[in-house]
Amino acid sequence: MKQRRLVIGIFISIWIIILAWFIWRESREANALNGPTKQTFGILTNIKGRTFKHRKRAIVSYTVSGKEYQVTAPGDYLDMSVGDTVLIEYASEDHSVARVVNKYYMHK
């Protein structure tokens, strides 16, 4: 009985830590994008959501100062193709924090 309570306690603790990490990450990204930002173009490298199981999103690659980054962009990209370009807004302080601001920026 004691061992079972310990396992349950550890399991609950792990879930709380994971939840706290996701909340912290979302808050950090939102705060970074509320500050000074810059824009560049990104290229769709993967489009997900073609099946019922997966939520709709795209993986977008972009380059800042010679370093390549990727961002997962939620939304419906099924009318687009891999290789299409989108307009990206990224945080000046942390270039890895970005969002798509115009997915119809420029088709290939």
RATANOR-V366580 format. One record per residue. RES is the residue in one small letter. SS is DSSP state (a for helix, b for strand, c for the rest). PHI is phi in radians with two decimals (* if undefined). BURIAL is + if it has 9 or more other ideal C-beta (glycine too) atoms within 8 Angstrom, else -. Layout:
# RATANOR-V366580
RES;SS;PHI;BURIAL
RES;SS;PHI;BURIAL
This chain:
# RATANOR-V366580
m;c;*;-
k;a;-1.12;-
q;a;-1.15;-
r;a;-1.14;-
r;a;-1.12;-
l;a;-1.10;-
v;a;-1.10;-
i;a;-1.11;-
g;a;-1.09;-
i;a;-1.14;-
f;a;-1.05;-
i;a;-1.12;-
s;a;-1.08;-
i;a;-1.10;-
w;a;-1.10;-
i;a;-1.13;-
i;a;-1.12;-
i;a;-1.10;-
l;a;-1.07;-
a;a;-1.08;-
w;a;-1.13;-
f;a;-1.11;-
i;a;-1.11;-
w;a;-1.08;-
r;a;-1.11;-
e;a;-1.08;-
s;a;-1.14;-
r;a;-1.10;+
e;a;-1.16;+
a;a;-1.12;-
n;a;-1.14;-
a;a;-1.14;+
l;a;-1.41;+
n;a;-1.45;-
g;c;-1.52;+
p;c;-1.13;-
t;b;-2.28;+
k;b;-2.28;-
q;b;-2.13;-
t;b;-2.69;+
f;b;-1.77;+
g;b;-2.19;+
i;b;-2.04;+
l;b;-1.16;+
t;b;-1.90;-
n;b;-2.77;-
i;b;-2.10;+
k;b;-2.00;+
g;c;1.90;+
r;c;-1.37;-
t;c;-2.08;-
f;c;-1.14;-
k;c;-1.23;-
h;c;-1.69;+
r;c;-1.38;-
k;c;-1.31;+
r;b;-2.96;+
a;b;-2.38;+
i;b;-1.75;+
v;b;-2.10;+
s;b;-1.80;+
y;b;-2.56;+
t;b;-2.12;+
v;b;-2.30;+
s;c;0.92;-
g;c;1.42;-
k;b;-1.88;-
e;b;-1.60;-
y;b;-2.20;+
q;b;-2.31;+
v;b;-2.37;+
t;b;-1.60;-
a;b;-1.90;+
p;b;-1.23;-
g;c;2.33;+
d;c;-1.61;-
y;c;-2.01;+
l;c;-1.19;-
d;c;-1.51;-
m;c;-1.96;+
s;c;-2.17;-
v;c;-1.04;-
g;c;1.82;-
d;c;-1.16;+
t;b;-1.81;+
v;b;-2.32;+
l;b;-1.56;+
i;b;-1.92;+
e;b;-1.99;+
y;b;-2.18;+
a;b;-1.27;+
s;c;-1.13;-
e;c;-1.35;-
d;c;-2.37;-
h;c;-1.15;+
s;c;-1.39;-
v;c;-1.73;+
a;b;-2.63;+
r;b;-2.62;-
v;b;-1.44;+
v;b;-1.82;-
n;b;-2.65;-
k;b;-1.38;+
y;b;-1.81;-
y;b;-0.92;-
m;b;-2.87;-
h;c;-1.40;-
k;c;-1.26;-
